[in-house]
């Protein structure tokens, strides 16, 4: 949430697409059709950080710690549910393009 707040208030510099994503995020939090489950989002982040390891380079074998922008994506994907059916997620799949050496 700190990442999204910093983008929204302008203390963190971001491109227009990231600003739009943050605005959509806050709109969905206020929308009655969706519910946010922070516990599930935190669980997914913890699983990623505790089980995934780097496979190449000097950091091989070290845990994969998520950056703020990556946690923002996980919160979006894993934390939003439909309000009328709390077992159905808002997003079921995603495709994310990340330039090399940015993850």
C-alpha atoms as an extended CHARMM CRD file, in Angstrom:
* protein
*
       103  EXT
         1         1  UNK       CA              0.0000000000        0.0000000000        0.0000000000  PROA      1               0.0000000000
         2         2  UNK       CA              2.9110000000        2.3550000000        0.6680000000  PROA      2               0.0000000000
         3         3  UNK       CA              4.0730000000        1.8930000000       -2.9230000000  PROA      3               0.0000000000
         4         4  UNK       CA              0.6440000000        2.7490000000       -4.3270000000  PROA      4               0.0000000000
         5         5  UNK       CA              0.2630000000        5.7220000000       -1.9990000000  PROA      5               0.0000000000
         6         6  UNK       CA              3.6820000000        7.0900000000       -2.9790000000  PROA      6               0.0000000000
         7         7  UNK       CA              2.7900000000        6.8340000000       -6.6810000000  PROA      7               0.0000000000
         8         8  UNK       CA             -0.5600000000        8.4760000000       -6.0690000000  PROA      8               0.0000000000
         9         9  UNK       CA              0.7850000000       11.4320000000       -4.0940000000  PROA      9               0.0000000000
        10        10  UNK       CA              3.7200000000       11.9570000000       -6.4650000000  PROA      10              0.0000000000
        11        11  UNK       CA              6.5530000000       11.2610000000       -4.0120000000  PROA      11              0.0000000000
        12        12  UNK       CA              7.6660000000        8.3590000000       -6.2390000000  PROA      12              0.0000000000
        13        13  UNK       CA              8.2180000000        9.0550000000       -9.9290000000  PROA      13              0.0000000000
        14        14  UNK       CA              6.2960000000        6.7500000000      -12.2850000000  PROA      14              0.0000000000
        15        15  UNK       CA              5.2060000000        6.5500000000      -15.8990000000  PROA      15              0.0000000000
        16        16  UNK       CA              1.6280000000        7.2380000000      -16.9430000000  PROA      16              0.0000000000
        17        17  UNK       CA              0.7560000000        3.5230000000      -17.1710000000  PROA      17              0.0000000000
        18        18  UNK       CA              1.8350000000        2.8690000000      -13.5780000000  PROA      18              0.0000000000
        19        19  UNK       CA             -0.1290000000        5.9130000000      -12.4100000000  PROA      19              0.0000000000
        20        20  UNK       CA             -3.1960000000        4.5770000000      -14.2260000000  PROA      20              0.0000000000
        21        21  UNK       CA             -2.7210000000        1.1450000000      -12.6420000000  PROA      21              0.0000000000
        22        22  UNK       CA             -2.5350000000        2.7240000000       -9.1810000000  PROA      22              0.0000000000
        23        23  UNK       CA             -5.6980000000        4.7440000000       -9.8360000000  PROA      23              0.0000000000
        24        24  UNK       CA             -7.5080000000        1.5830000000      -10.9930000000  PROA      24              0.0000000000
        25        25  UNK       CA             -6.3010000000       -0.1390000000       -7.8050000000  PROA      25              0.0000000000
        26        26  UNK       CA             -7.7760000000        2.5320000000       -5.5470000000  PROA      26              0.0000000000
        27        27  UNK       CA            -11.0050000000        2.6140000000       -7.5790000000  PROA      27              0.0000000000
        28        28  UNK       CA            -11.3810000000       -1.1540000000       -7.1350000000  PROA      28              0.0000000000
        29        29  UNK       CA            -10.7560000000       -0.8710000000       -3.3880000000  PROA      29              0.0000000000
        30        30  UNK       CA            -13.6320000000        1.6110000000       -3.1690000000  PROA      30              0.0000000000
        31        31  UNK       CA            -15.8860000000       -0.3640000000       -5.5280000000  PROA      31              0.0000000000
        32        32  UNK       CA            -18.5460000000       -2.4130000000       -3.7380000000  PROA      32              0.0000000000
        33        33  UNK       CA            -18.3000000000       -5.2200000000       -6.3150000000  PROA      33              0.0000000000
        34        34  UNK       CA            -14.8450000000       -6.2190000000       -5.0240000000  PROA      34              0.0000000000
        35        35  UNK       CA            -13.3310000000       -7.1440000000       -1.6870000000  PROA      35              0.0000000000
        36        36  UNK       CA             -9.6660000000       -7.0420000000       -0.7820000000  PROA      36              0.0000000000
        37        37  UNK       CA             -8.2480000000       -9.9180000000        1.2610000000  PROA      37              0.0000000000
        38        38  UNK       CA             -4.9010000000       -8.7200000000        2.6040000000  PROA      38              0.0000000000
        39        39  UNK       CA             -4.2430000000      -11.9960000000        4.3910000000  PROA      39              0.0000000000
        40        40  UNK       CA             -4.2760000000      -13.9580000000        1.1260000000  PROA      40              0.0000000000
        41        41  UNK       CA             -2.0820000000      -11.4060000000       -0.6520000000  PROA      41              0.0000000000
        42        42  UNK       CA              0.4670000000      -11.5030000000        2.1820000000  PROA      42              0.0000000000
        43        43  UNK       CA              0.3950000000      -15.3100000000        2.1350000000  PROA      43              0.0000000000
        44        44  UNK       CA              1.2030000000      -15.3880000000       -1.5970000000  PROA      44              0.0000000000
        45        45  UNK       CA              4.0720000000      -12.9000000000       -1.1430000000  PROA      45              0.0000000000
        46        46  UNK       CA              5.4480000000      -15.0100000000        1.7120000000  PROA      46              0.0000000000
        47        47  UNK       CA              5.2640000000      -18.2150000000       -0.3300000000  PROA      47              0.0000000000
        48        48  UNK       CA              7.1430000000      -16.5680000000       -3.2000000000  PROA      48              0.0000000000
        49        49  UNK       CA              9.8560000000      -15.1590000000       -0.9400000000  PROA      49              0.0000000000
        50        50  UNK       CA             10.2880000000      -18.3590000000        1.1000000000  PROA      50              0.0000000000
        51        51  UNK       CA             10.2870000000      -20.9130000000       -1.7260000000  PROA      51              0.0000000000
        52        52  UNK       CA             11.6210000000      -19.2390000000       -4.8940000000  PROA      52              0.0000000000
        53        53  UNK       CA             15.3840000000      -18.8710000000       -5.3730000000  PROA      53              0.0000000000
        54        54  UNK       CA             17.5240000000      -17.2180000000       -8.0080000000  PROA      54              0.0000000000
        55        55  UNK       CA             18.9730000000      -19.6800000000      -10.5070000000  PROA      55              0.0000000000
        56        56  UNK       CA             21.6870000000      -17.6460000000      -12.2460000000  PROA      56              0.0000000000
        57        57  UNK       CA             24.5030000000      -15.2470000000      -11.5150000000  PROA      57              0.0000000000
        58        58  UNK       CA             26.1790000000      -14.2260000000       -8.3090000000  PROA      58              0.0000000000
        59        59  UNK       CA             22.9080000000      -14.4030000000       -6.3650000000  PROA      59              0.0000000000
        60        60  UNK       CA             22.2210000000      -18.0110000000       -7.3460000000  PROA      60              0.0000000000
        61        61  UNK       CA             20.5120000000      -19.9240000000       -4.5590000000  PROA      61              0.0000000000
        62        62  UNK       CA             19.5350000000      -16.8000000000       -2.6210000000  PROA      62              0.0000000000
        63        63  UNK       CA             15.8480000000      -16.1640000000       -1.8880000000  PROA      63              0.0000000000
        64        64  UNK       CA             13.8220000000      -14.1760000000       -4.3870000000  PROA      64              0.0000000000
        65        65  UNK       CA             12.7500000000      -11.0920000000       -2.4410000000  PROA      65              0.0000000000
        66        66  UNK       CA              9.9460000000       -9.1360000000       -4.0640000000  PROA      66              0.0000000000
        67        67  UNK       CA             10.3570000000       -5.4480000000       -4.8560000000  PROA      67              0.0000000000
        68        68  UNK       CA              7.5920000000       -2.9920000000       -4.0320000000  PROA      68              0.0000000000
        69        69  UNK       CA              6.2680000000       -2.9620000000       -7.5870000000  PROA      69              0.0000000000
        70        70  UNK       CA              6.1840000000       -6.7620000000       -7.6370000000  PROA      70              0.0000000000
        71        71  UNK       CA              4.2590000000       -6.8550000000       -4.3610000000  PROA      71              0.0000000000
        72        72  UNK       CA              1.8150000000       -4.3510000000       -5.8410000000  PROA      72              0.0000000000
        73        73  UNK       CA              1.1580000000       -6.7610000000       -8.7190000000  PROA      73              0.0000000000
        74        74  UNK       CA              0.7500000000       -9.7370000000       -6.3680000000  PROA      74              0.0000000000
        75        75  UNK       CA             -1.6630000000       -7.7590000000       -4.1830000000  PROA      75              0.0000000000
        76        76  UNK       CA             -3.6850000000       -6.8950000000       -7.2750000000  PROA      76              0.0000000000
        77        77  UNK       CA             -3.8050000000      -10.4620000000       -8.5560000000  PROA      77              0.0000000000
        78        78  UNK       CA             -4.1140000000      -12.4570000000       -5.3450000000  PROA      78              0.0000000000
        79        79  UNK       CA             -5.9520000000      -10.0740000000       -3.0350000000  PROA      79              0.0000000000
        80        80  UNK       CA             -8.9980000000       -8.9070000000       -4.9860000000  PROA      80              0.0000000000
        81        81  UNK       CA            -12.1370000000      -11.0630000000       -4.8760000000  PROA      81              0.0000000000
        82        82  UNK       CA            -15.6810000000      -10.6270000000       -6.0990000000  PROA      82              0.0000000000
        83        83  UNK       CA            -17.8500000000       -9.4180000000       -3.2090000000  PROA      83              0.0000000000
        84        84  UNK       CA            -20.8090000000      -11.6460000000       -4.0500000000  PROA      84              0.0000000000
        85        85  UNK       CA            -18.5930000000      -14.7470000000       -4.3880000000  PROA      85              0.0000000000
        86        86  UNK       CA            -15.5850000000      -14.4920000000       -2.0190000000  PROA      86              0.0000000000
        87        87  UNK       CA            -13.9640000000      -17.6250000000       -3.4570000000  PROA      87              0.0000000000
        88        88  UNK       CA            -13.6860000000      -16.1570000000       -6.9730000000  PROA      88              0.0000000000
        89        89  UNK       CA            -10.7690000000      -13.8620000000       -7.6710000000  PROA      89              0.0000000000
        90        90  UNK       CA            -11.1120000000      -10.6650000000       -9.6950000000  PROA      90              0.0000000000
        91        91  UNK       CA             -8.2360000000      -11.7010000000      -11.9550000000  PROA      91              0.0000000000
        92        92  UNK       CA             -7.6610000000      -15.2890000000      -12.9950000000  PROA      92              0.0000000000
        93        93  UNK       CA             -4.5210000000      -14.8520000000      -15.0790000000  PROA      93              0.0000000000
        94        94  UNK       CA             -2.1290000000      -12.1870000000      -16.2520000000  PROA      94              0.0000000000
        95        95  UNK       CA              0.6450000000      -11.5900000000      -18.7110000000  PROA      95              0.0000000000
        96        96  UNK       CA              3.4150000000       -9.2650000000      -17.5670000000  PROA      96              0.0000000000
        97        97  UNK       CA              6.2450000000       -8.1160000000      -19.7860000000  PROA      97              0.0000000000
        98        98  UNK       CA              9.3440000000       -7.0840000000      -17.8450000000  PROA      98              0.0000000000
        99        99  UNK       CA             12.5420000000       -5.9720000000      -19.6240000000  PROA      99              0.0000000000
       100       100  UNK       CA             15.6540000000       -8.0230000000      -18.9210000000  PROA      100             0.0000000000
       101       101  UNK       CA             17.4740000000       -7.4240000000      -15.6480000000  PROA      101             0.0000000000
       102       102  UNK       CA             14.4820000000       -5.6380000000      -14.1060000000  PROA      102             0.0000000000
       103       103  UNK       CA             13.1380000000       -8.3700000000      -11.8880000000  PROA      103             0.0000000000
